[in-house]
Amino acid sequence: MTAKLAKILHLPRDSRDSGNIAIEFAFAAPVLIMLVLGIADYGSLMNAEASLRGATRAGAEYAKANWNNPFTAINLTTNTESQVCGFLGLTLSGSSCSPVTPSVSSACTCTDNTSVICPSSTGSNPCTSVSSGDYRVLVSVSVTASQSFSPMFPWASFAFPSTVSATTTVRTQ
């Protein structure tokens, strides 16, 4: 068959060259295989990061749509974490949906961009730098999820992070 191929390609066939291709392939194959496996691990890492980004966005959208006035006692942190887990097809148990650990935090700022402690009642004015009739507390929610990552092939662990995380922050009002 190689003689026919050489004849079609008009290549001179030398009987001494018959093993060169096999030797060259023996040297090149391990490098090519390592490269392909490394690309597969990198794809797995990118998939994990994209999934976490989508999950934190879903949780942040849920928090934005359902977060009540910060003066009320209703806290949707657990429901938001449950949304993150639900987006990934997991169930929240305790504070994690193994292997993903979501967390939700809120922060308050005044209209003049000074950070304040979120007030617990409607009567209190945490924005002392703003006149009492002119203040508004802006609440932002940050949804973070992290997951441990181990490559498919243990020899590649030096090149990849051991934890993948994503954070999405939205202003709820």
N, C-alpha and C positions, 0 to 999 in steps of 0.2 A: 504494500500500500504506500509506503514512503517512497518507493521507486516511482510509482505512478504520480505521486504528488510532486516529486522532484522533476519528473519529466514535464508535468503541466506547468510548473513554475520556471522551467528551464534552468534548474539548479544542477550543478555537477554533483553527483553523489560519490562520496569518498567513504570507503568501508571503515576508515579509521575514525570518522566523526560519529559513528552510530551511538556511542555512549555519552557523548558530551551533553546532550539535552537532558538526559536522566540525572547527570551529576549537577548541572546547573539548577534543575528543578529541586533537587535534594537540598541545595543551599538556600534557594529562594522561598521554598514552601513554608518553613517555620516562621520566617519574617512576615510573609503574607497572612498566615493564619493568626499570628499575634496581632497584626494590624486589624484584621476583620473582627476578632474577639474584642479588641479595645474599642472599636467603633460600636459594637453591640452594647458594651458596658456604658459608653457615653450616651447612647440612645436611651438606655434604661434610666440613667440619671436625669436626662432632660424630661423624660416622661414623668418621673416622680416629681420634679420641680413644677411642671405644668399642672399636674393634678393638684398639688398643694396650692398653687396660685388660684386655680379655679375654685377650690374649696374655701379659701379665705375670702374670695370675692363673693361667693354665695352666702357665707356667714355675714359678711359686711352688708350686703344688700338686705338680708333679713333683719339685721340690727337697725339699719337705717329706716326700713319700712315699719318696724314694730317698736322701736325704742320710744318709750314714753318720756314725758317731761322729766328731767332729772330730779325734780322736787318730789315726785311720787315714790312710793316704796317698792314699786314693781321693778324687779331686776331681771332682764332677759338674758343674762350671761349664759346660763345653762342652756337655754333654748338656742342661742346663737351657736354655742359649741356643738349642740346636737345637729344643727343645720350643716356645719362644716363636716361632721362625720357622715351625715346622710348623703351629702354630695359625693363622698368617696365610696358610698355603699357600705359604710360601717355603722355600728351602733355605739352610742356613747355609754360608757360604763364607768362610773366614778368620775374622774376628770380626764379620761382618755378613751380613745377608741383604737386600741392597739393595732398597729404600731404608731398611729398618729396621735400627737398630743396637742389639742387646740387650747388656746387661751384668749380671753377677751378682756380688754381694759378700756376704761373711758377716761377722758381728760376734759377739763373745762377751761375755757378762756373767755375773757371779756371782749367787748367790741373793740377795745383799743389794743388787742393782742397780748394782754398780760395774762399769764397763767394763774389760775386760782384753784383752790380746793372746791370741788363740786358741792354746792349747798344742799342741805338736807330738808329745807323747808322753803316755802314760797316767800316768806316774809324777810328772809335774810338777804343782804346785799353783799356778796363776796367781792364785788368790783368797787373797791374804795377809791380807785383812781378816776372813776366815772361818776358823774352826778347821779343821785339816786333815781331820778325819773328817767334817766337816759341809758341805763345799763341793760345789757342783755347777755346772758350766759350762753356761750356756744359750746355744745357738747360734741366731741369727736370720739369715735369708737375705733379701736385698733384690734383687729383679729389676726392672731398669729397661730400658725400650725407648724410643727416640726415632726420630722420622721427620721429614724435612723436609716442609713443607706449602706448596703454592702454590695460590692460588685458581684456579678455572676461568677467571675473567676477570681479567686483569692489573690493571685499573684498581682492583680492590678490595683489592689487596695491602696498602695502608696500614691496613686495618681488621682484618687477620688476622695471627696469629703466624706466623713463618717456620718454627718447629719445634714439633712436637707431641710430648709425652712423657708416660709413665705409669710409676708405680712401685708395686710391691706388696711388702710386707715380711711375712714369716711367721716364726714361731719353729719351728724344726725339731725341737727336743727340749726 
